[in-house]
Amino acid sequence: MSARNDPYAQFNFLVEIDGVTVAGFTEVSGLTAESEVIEYRTGADEPTVRKLPGLLSYGNITLQVGYTDNTDLWEWRKTTLDGATQRRDGSIILLNESREEALRWNFANGWISKYDGPSLNSTTNEAAIETVEITIERLELA
């Protein structure tokens, strides 16, 4: 009989940026890699289109984090606003039930292209959440 291969829980993850674990993220999305499709056909081909892989592109990684007095994400975003963009490498790490690393997505040359401050509402008691989008040039599952 084979061992069970249960899926990992989605709430158990870490974010590393330049080798430093950044805590408190509530959500990560956008771990996507896509190839452009090039349609090709010669006059000698049957009347069907060949499909070849073209340029690779990677989605923006969206991070949501509870707003605190830590301004590191804003300061990183500010480097682009000031015309001196800092590119950083990082990882999104999925943990197993024992909080050991199960999967790791590494990204390269990331910079914050969008920053959303928290939505504020005096009628709720939910945590204030800030959102950043990191534009990346490469993503790989390690």
DRENKEDREN-273450 format. One line per field, with one value per atom (N, C-alpha, C): residue in three letters; residue number from 1; x, y, z; atom name. Coordinates in Angstrom, 1 decimal. Layout:
% residues N
res: c(ALA;...) .
n: c(NUM;...) .
x: c(X;...) .
y: c(Y;...) .
z: c(Z;...) .
atom: c(CA;...) .
//
This chain:
% residues 142
res: c(MET;MET;MET;SER;SER;SER;ALA;ALA;ALA;ARG;ARG;ARG;ASN;ASN;ASN;ASP;ASP;ASP;PRO;PRO;PRO;TYR;TYR;TYR;ALA;ALA;ALA;GLN;GLN;GLN;PHE;PHE;PHE;ASN;ASN;ASN;PHE;PHE;PHE;LEU;LEU;LEU;VAL;VAL;VAL;GLU;GLU;GLU;ILE;ILE;ILE;ASP;ASP;ASP;GLY;GLY;GLY;VAL;VAL;VAL;THR;THR;THR;VAL;VAL;VAL;ALA;ALA;ALA;GLY;GLY;GLY;PHE;PHE;PHE;THR;THR;THR;GLU;GLU;GLU;VAL;VAL;VAL;SER;SER;SER;GLY;GLY;GLY;LEU;LEU;LEU;THR;THR;THR;ALA;ALA;ALA;GLU;GLU;GLU;SER;SER;SER;GLU;GLU;GLU;VAL;VAL;VAL;ILE;ILE;ILE;GLU;GLU;GLU;TYR;TYR;TYR;ARG;ARG;ARG;THR;THR;THR;GLY;GLY;GLY;ALA;ALA;ALA;ASP;ASP;ASP;GLU;GLU;GLU;PRO;PRO;PRO;THR;THR;THR;VAL;VAL;VAL;ARG;ARG;ARG;LYS;LYS;LYS;LEU;LEU;LEU;PRO;PRO;PRO;GLY;GLY;GLY;LEU;LEU;LEU;LEU;LEU;LEU;SER;SER;SER;TYR;TYR;TYR;GLY;GLY;GLY;ASN;ASN;ASN;ILE;ILE;ILE;THR;THR;THR;LEU;LEU;LEU;GLN;GLN;GLN;VAL;VAL;VAL;GLY;GLY;GLY;TYR;TYR;TYR;THR;THR;THR;ASP;ASP;ASP;ASN;ASN;ASN;THR;THR;THR;ASP;ASP;ASP;LEU;LEU;LEU;TRP;TRP;TRP;GLU;GLU;GLU;TRP;TRP;TRP;ARG;ARG;ARG;LYS;LYS;LYS;THR;THR;THR;THR;THR;THR;LEU;LEU;LEU;ASP;ASP;ASP;GLY;GLY;GLY;ALA;ALA;ALA;THR;THR;THR;GLN;GLN;GLN;ARG;ARG;ARG;ARG;ARG;ARG;ASP;ASP;ASP;GLY;GLY;GLY;SER;SER;SER;ILE;ILE;ILE;ILE;ILE;ILE;LEU;LEU;LEU;LEU;LEU;LEU;ASN;ASN;ASN;GLU;GLU;GLU;SER;SER;SER;ARG;ARG;ARG;GLU;GLU;GLU;GLU;GLU;GLU;ALA;ALA;ALA;LEU;LEU;LEU;ARG;ARG;ARG;TRP;TRP;TRP;ASN;ASN;ASN;PHE;PHE;PHE;ALA;ALA;ALA;ASN;ASN;ASN;GLY;GLY;GLY;TRP;TRP;TRP;ILE;ILE;ILE;SER;SER;SER;LYS;LYS;LYS;TYR;TYR;TYR;ASP;ASP;ASP;GLY;GLY;GLY;PRO;PRO;PRO;SER;SER;SER;LEU;LEU;LEU;ASN;ASN;ASN;SER;SER;SER;THR;THR;THR;THR;THR;THR;ASN;ASN;ASN;GLU;GLU;GLU;ALA;ALA;ALA;ALA;ALA;ALA;ILE;ILE;ILE;GLU;GLU;GLU;THR;THR;THR;VAL;VAL;VAL;GLU;GLU;GLU;ILE;ILE;ILE;THR;THR;THR;ILE;ILE;ILE;GLU;GLU;GLU;ARG;ARG;ARG;LEU;LEU;LEU;GLU;GLU;GLU;LEU;LEU;LEU;ALA;ALA;ALA) .
n: c(1;1;1;2;2;2;3;3;3;4;4;4;5;5;5;6;6;6;7;7;7;8;8;8;9;9;9;10;10;10;11;11;11;12;12;12;13;13;13;14;14;14;15;15;15;16;16;16;17;17;17;18;18;18;19;19;19;20;20;20;21;21;21;22;22;22;23;23;23;24;24;24;25;25;25;26;26;26;27;27;27;28;28;28;29;29;29;30;30;30;31;31;31;32;32;32;33;33;33;34;34;34;35;35;35;36;36;36;37;37;37;38;38;38;39;39;39;40;40;40;41;41;41;42;42;42;43;43;43;44;44;44;45;45;45;46;46;46;47;47;47;48;48;48;49;49;49;50;50;50;51;51;51;52;52;52;53;53;53;54;54;54;55;55;55;56;56;56;57;57;57;58;58;58;59;59;59;60;60;60;61;61;61;62;62;62;63;63;63;64;64;64;65;65;65;66;66;66;67;67;67;68;68;68;69;69;69;70;70;70;71;71;71;72;72;72;73;73;73;74;74;74;75;75;75;76;76;76;77;77;77;78;78;78;79;79;79;80;80;80;81;81;81;82;82;82;83;83;83;84;84;84;85;85;85;86;86;86;87;87;87;88;88;88;89;89;89;90;90;90;91;91;91;92;92;92;93;93;93;94;94;94;95;95;95;96;96;96;97;97;97;98;98;98;99;99;99;100;100;100;101;101;101;102;102;102;103;103;103;104;104;104;105;105;105;106;106;106;107;107;107;108;108;108;109;109;109;110;110;110;111;111;111;112;112;112;113;113;113;114;114;114;115;115;115;116;116;116;117;117;117;118;118;118;119;119;119;120;120;120;121;121;121;122;122;122;123;123;123;124;124;124;125;125;125;126;126;126;127;127;127;128;128;128;129;129;129;130;130;130;131;131;131;132;132;132;133;133;133;134;134;134;135;135;135;136;136;136;137;137;137;138;138;138;139;139;139;140;140;140;141;141;141;142;142;142) .
x: c(0.8;0.0;0.9;0.6;1.4;1.0;2.0;1.8;0.8;0.0;-0.9;-0.1;-0.6;0.0;-1.0;-1.2;-2.2;-1.7;-2.6;-2.1;-1.7;-0.8;-0.4;-1.4;-1.5;-2.4;-1.9;-2.7;-2.3;-2.0;-2.2;-2.0;-0.6;0.2;1.5;2.6;3.0;4.0;4.9;6.0;6.9;7.3;7.7;8.2;9.6;10.6;12.0;12.3;12.9;13.4;14.8;15.7;17.1;17.6;17.1;17.5;17.0;16.2;15.6;14.2;13.8;12.4;11.5;10.5;9.6;8.3;7.9;6.8;5.5;4.4;3.1;2.2;2.7;1.9;0.6;-0.5;-1.8;-2.1;-1.5;-1.9;-0.8;-0.5;0.4;-0.3;-0.2;-0.8;0.1;-0.2;0.5;1.7;1.9;3.0;2.7;2.9;2.6;3.7;3.8;4.8;4.1;4.3;3.5;4.4;4.2;4.9;4.0;4.4;3.7;3.6;2.5;2.3;2.5;3.4;3.6;3.0;2.1;1.4;2.3;2.5;3.4;2.9;3.0;2.6;3.4;3.8;4.4;3.4;3.7;2.8;2.7;3.8;3.8;3.1;2.7;2.0;0.6;0.0;-1.4;-2.1;-3.4;-4.1;-4.3;-3.3;-3.3;-2.1;-2.3;-1.3;-0.4;0.9;1.9;2.0;2.2;2.3;3.6;4.4;5.7;5.8;6.6;6.8;7.6;7.1;7.7;8.3;8.2;8.8;8.1;8.9;8.4;8.0;7.0;6.6;6.1;6.3;5.9;5.0;4.0;3.0;3.6;2.9;3.3;2.9;3.8;3.5;2.8;1.7;0.9;1.0;1.5;1.6;0.7;0.0;-0.9;-0.3;-0.2;0.4;-0.4;-0.5;-1.1;-0.2;-0.9;-0.2;0.3;1.6;2.3;3.1;3.9;4.8;6.1;6.2;7.3;7.1;8.0;7.8;8.8;9.3;10.3;9.7;8.4;7.9;7.7;7.2;7.1;8.4;9.4;10.8;11.3;11.0;11.4;10.7;9.4;8.6;9.1;9.5;10.0;11.2;12.0;13.2;12.9;11.7;11.3;10.7;9.9;9.3;10.4;11.5;12.7;13.6;13.3;14.1;15.3;15.4;16.6;16.1;15.4;14.7;15.7;15.4;16.2;15.5;16.2;15.7;16.2;15.3;15.7;15.2;15.9;15.5;14.8;14.0;13.3;12.7;12.0;11.3;10.0;9.1;7.8;8.0;7.9;8.2;6.9;6.5;5.3;5.8;5.2;5.6;4.7;5.2;4.3;3.7;3.0;2.4;3.4;4.6;5.6;6.4;5.9;6.6;8.0;8.1;9.4;9.1;10.2;10.0;9.6;8.5;8.0;8.3;8.0;8.2;8.7;9.5;10.0;9.9;9.3;9.3;10.3;11.4;12.4;12.1;12.1;11.9;13.2;13.4;14.6;14.3;15.1;15.0;13.7;13.1;11.8;11.9;10.9;10.7;9.3;8.9;7.5;7.0;6.0;5.4;4.1;3.5;2.3;2.2;1.7;1.5;0.1;-0.6;-2.0;-1.9;-2.1;-2.2;-3.5;-3.7;-4.8;-6.1;-7.2;-8.6;-9.0;-9.5;-9.8;-11.3;-11.9;-13.4;-13.6;-14.2;-14.5;-15.6;-16.3;-17.4;-17.0;-15.7;-15.2;-14.0;-13.7;-12.5;-11.5;-11.5;-10.5;-9.2;-8.1;-6.8;-6.6;-5.9;-5.5;-4.5;-4.8;-3.9;-3.4;-2.0;-1.4;-1.1;-1.1;-0.9;0.2;1.2;2.2;2.2;2.5;2.8;4.2;4.9;6.3;6.4;6.9;7.2;8.5;8.5;9.7;10.1;11.3;11.8;12.0;11.9;12.1;11.4;10.8;10.2;10.5;11.0;11.3;10.9;10.3;10.0;11.2;11.8;13.1;12.8) .
y: c(-1.2;0.0;1.2;2.2;3.4;4.4;5.3;6.4;7.4;8.0;9.1;10.3;11.0;12.2;13.3;13.8;14.8;16.2;17.1;18.4;19.2;20.2;21.1;22.2;22.6;23.7;25.0;25.9;27.1;28.2;28.0;29.1;29.0;28.0;27.8;28.1;29.4;29.9;31.0;31.2;32.2;33.0;34.3;35.1;35.5;35.3;35.8;36.8;37.9;38.9;39.2;38.9;39.1;38.2;37.0;36.1;36.3;37.4;37.7;37.3;36.5;36.1;37.3;37.6;38.7;38.1;38.4;37.8;38.6;37.9;38.6;38.7;38.1;38.1;37.3;37.8;37.1;36.4;36.9;36.2;36.5;35.5;35.6;35.1;35.8;35.3;35.7;35.1;35.6;34.7;33.6;32.7;32.1;32.8;32.3;32.5;31.5;31.6;31.2;32.0;31.8;31.9;31.1;31.2;31.7;32.7;33.2;32.1;32.0;31.0;31.6;31.1;31.6;30.6;31.1;30.2;30.3;29.1;29.1;28.0;28.4;27.4;27.7;26.7;26.9;26.4;26.8;26.4;24.9;24.2;22.7;22.0;22.7;22.0;21.7;20.8;20.5;21.8;21.9;23.1;23.2;23.0;23.2;24.1;24.7;25.6;24.9;25.1;24.6;25.7;25.2;26.2;26.0;27.1;27.1;27.9;27.6;28.4;29.7;30.8;32.1;32.7;33.9;34.6;34.1;34.1;33.7;35.0;34.9;36.1;35.5;36.4;36.0;37.0;36.5;37.4;38.2;39.3;40.0;39.2;39.2;38.5;39.6;39.2;40.1;39.6;40.5;40.2;41.1;40.5;41.3;41.0;42.1;42.0;43.0;42.5;43.4;44.6;45.8;47.1;47.3;47.6;47.9;49.1;49.4;50.6;50.3;49.1;48.7;49.3;50.1;50.8;50.2;49.0;48.4;48.3;47.8;47.7;49.1;50.1;51.4;52.0;51.8;52.3;51.6;50.3;49.6;50.2;50.5;51.1;52.5;53.2;54.6;54.7;53.6;53.6;53.8;53.2;53.4;54.8;55.2;56.6;57.6;57.4;58.3;58.2;57.2;57.0;56.2;55.4;54.6;53.2;52.5;51.3;50.2;49.6;48.5;47.2;46.4;45.0;44.0;43.2;42.2;40.8;39.8;38.4;37.9;36.9;36.4;35.0;34.6;33.2;33.3;32.5;32.1;30.7;30.4;29.1;28.5;27.3;26.6;25.6;25.6;24.7;23.5;22.4;21.3;21.4;20.4;20.5;20.6;20.1;20.2;21.6;22.5;23.8;23.6;22.5;22.3;22.7;23.2;23.6;22.4;22.6;21.6;22.0;23.3;23.8;25.2;25.6;27.0;27.5;28.7;29.4;30.6;30.6;31.7;32.7;33.9;35.0;35.8;36.4;37.2;38.6;39.6;40.9;41.6;41.4;41.9;43.4;44.1;45.5;45.8;46.6;46.9;47.9;47.4;48.3;48.9;48.4;48.9;48.8;49.8;49.8;50.3;49.5;49.9;50.0;51.1;51.3;50.6;50.6;49.9;50.6;49.9;50.4;50.6;51.8;52.1;52.3;51.6;51.6;51.6;52.7;52.8;51.9;51.2;50.3;48.8;48.5;47.1;47.1;45.9;45.7;44.8;44.7;43.9;44.6;43.8;44.3;45.2;46.2;47.0;46.3;46.1;45.3;46.2;46.2;46.8;45.8;46.2;45.2;45.8;44.9;45.3;44.3;44.8;43.9;44.0;42.9;42.8;42.3;43.1;42.7;42.0;40.8;40.0;39.6;39.2;38.8;37.3;36.6;35.1;34.5;33.3;32.5;31.1;30.4;29.0;28.2;27.0;26.2;25.3;25.5;24.9;23.6) .
z: c(0.0;0.0;0.0;-0.8;-0.9;0.1;0.4;1.4;0.8;1.7;1.3;0.8;-0.1;-0.7;-0.6;0.6;0.9;0.4;-0.1;-0.5;0.7;0.5;1.5;1.8;3.1;3.4;2.9;2.5;1.8;2.8;4.1;5.1;5.7;5.4;6.0;5.1;5.1;4.1;4.7;4.1;4.5;3.2;3.4;2.3;2.7;1.8;2.0;0.9;1.3;0.3;0.6;-0.4;-0.2;1.0;1.1;2.1;3.5;3.7;5.0;5.1;6.0;6.2;6.6;5.9;6.2;6.7;7.9;8.5;8.4;8.6;8.7;7.5;6.4;5.2;5.3;4.9;5.0;3.7;2.6;1.3;0.3;-0.5;-1.7;-2.9;-4.0;-5.2;-6.4;-7.6;-8.8;-9.1;-8.6;-8.9;-10.3;-11.3;-12.7;-13.6;-14.5;-15.6;-16.9;-17.9;-19.2;-20.4;-21.4;-22.7;-23.7;-24.5;-25.6;-26.6;-27.3;-28.4;-29.7;-30.5;-31.9;-32.8;-33.6;-34.6;-35.9;-36.5;-37.7;-38.7;-39.9;-41.0;-42.3;-42.9;-44.2;-45.3;-46.5;-47.6;-47.8;-47.4;-47.6;-46.5;-45.4;-44.3;-44.6;-43.9;-44.0;-43.5;-43.7;-43.3;-41.7;-41.0;-39.5;-39.1;-38.0;-37.5;-36.5;-36.7;-35.7;-34.6;-33.4;-32.3;-31.6;-31.6;-31.0;-29.8;-28.8;-27.7;-28.0;-27.5;-27.7;-26.4;-26.3;-25.1;-23.8;-22.8;-21.4;-20.7;-19.9;-19.1;-17.7;-16.7;-15.4;-14.8;-14.1;-13.4;-12.3;-11.9;-10.7;-9.5;-8.5;-7.2;-6.3;-5.9;-5.0;-3.5;-2.7;-1.3;-0.5;0.5;1.4;2.8;3.6;4.9;5.8;7.1;8.1;8.3;8.3;8.4;9.8;9.9;11.2;11.0;12.0;11.9;11.1;10.6;9.8;8.3;7.9;6.6;5.5;5.7;4.7;3.3;3.2;1.9;1.2;2.0;1.4;1.0;1.8;1.5;0.2;0.0;-1.2;-2.4;-2.3;-3.3;-3.6;-2.6;-2.8;-3.6;-3.7;-4.5;-6.0;-6.4;-7.8;-8.0;-7.0;-7.1;-7.2;-6.5;-6.5;-7.7;-8.6;-9.8;-9.6;-8.5;-8.2;-7.8;-8.7;-8.4;-7.9;-6.8;-6.2;-6.6;-7.3;-7.6;-6.6;-6.2;-5.2;-5.6;-5.1;-5.3;-4.0;-4.2;-3.1;-3.3;-2.3;-2.4;-1.6;-2.1;-1.5;-1.1;0.2;0.8;1.4;0.8;1.3;2.4;3.5;4.6;4.8;5.3;5.5;7.0;7.4;8.7;9.9;9.7;10.7;10.6;9.7;9.5;8.9;8.1;7.4;5.9;5.2;3.8;3.0;2.2;1.3;-0.2;-0.5;-1.9;-1.8;-2.8;-2.8;-4.2;-4.3;-5.6;-5.5;-6.3;-6.2;-7.3;-7.0;-8.0;-8.1;-9.3;-9.5;-10.0;-9.7;-10.1;-9.9;-8.7;-8.4;-7.9;-8.2;-7.7;-7.5;-6.6;-6.3;-7.3;-8.1;-9.1;-8.7;-7.6;-7.1;-5.6;-5.0;-3.5;-3.2;-2.4;-2.0;-0.5;0.1;1.5;2.0;3.3;3.9;3.6;3.5;3.5;4.9;5.2;6.6;6.7;7.7;7.9;9.4;9.9;11.4;11.9;11.0;11.5;11.6;11.3;11.5;12.4;12.9;13.7;13.0;11.7;11.0;10.9;10.7;10.6;9.3;9.4;8.3;7.4;6.1;5.2;4.1;3.9;2.8;1.7;0.5;-0.6;-1.5;-1.9;-2.9;-4.0;-5.2;-6.4;-6.7;-6.8;-7.1;-8.6;-9.4;-10.8;-10.9;-11.5;-11.5;-12.9;-13.1;-14.4;-14.5;-13.4;-13.5;-12.3;-12.5;-11.4;-11.6;-10.6;-10.8;-9.5;-9.7;-8.6;-8.3;-7.1;-6.7;-5.8) .
atom: c(N;CA;C;N;CA;C;N;CA;C;N;CA;C;N;CA;C;N;CA;C;N;CA;C;N;CA;C;N;CA;C;N;CA;C;N;CA;C;N;CA;C;N;CA;C;N;CA;C;N;CA;C;N;CA;C;N;CA;C;N;CA;C;N;CA;C;N;CA;C;N;CA;C;N;CA;C;N;CA;C;N;CA;C;N;CA;C;N;CA;C;N;CA;C;N;CA;C;N;CA;C;N;CA;C;N;CA;C;N;CA;C;N;CA;C;N;CA;C;N;CA;C;N;CA;C;N;CA;C;N;CA;C;N;CA;C;N;CA;C;N;CA;C;N;CA;C;N;CA;C;N;CA;C;N;CA;C;N;CA;C;N;CA;C;N;CA;C;N;CA;C;N;CA;C;N;CA;C;N;CA;C;N;CA;C;N;CA;C;N;CA;C;N;CA;C;N;CA;C;N;CA;C;N;CA;C;N;CA;C;N;CA;C;N;CA;C;N;CA;C;N;CA;C;N;CA;C;N;CA;C;N;CA;C;N;CA;C;N;CA;C;N;CA;C;N;CA;C;N;CA;C;N;CA;C;N;CA;C;N;CA;C;N;CA;C;N;CA;C;N;CA;C;N;CA;C;N;CA;C;N;CA;C;N;CA;C;N;CA;C;N;CA;C;N;CA;C;N;CA;C;N;CA;C;N;CA;C;N;CA;C;N;CA;C;N;CA;C;N;CA;C;N;CA;C;N;CA;C;N;CA;C;N;CA;C;N;CA;C;N;CA;C;N;CA;C;N;CA;C;N;CA;C;N;CA;C;N;CA;C;N;CA;C;N;CA;C;N;CA;C;N;CA;C;N;CA;C;N;CA;C;N;CA;C;N;CA;C;N;CA;C;N;CA;C;N;CA;C;N;CA;C;N;CA;C;N;CA;C;N;CA;C;N;CA;C;N;CA;C;N;CA;C;N;CA;C;N;CA;C;N;CA;C;N;CA;C;N;CA;C;N;CA;C;N;CA;C;N;CA;C;N;CA;C;N;CA;C;N;CA;C;N;CA;C;N;CA;C;N;CA;C;N;CA;C;N;CA;C;N;CA;C;N;CA;C;N;CA;C;N;CA;C;N;CA;C) .
//
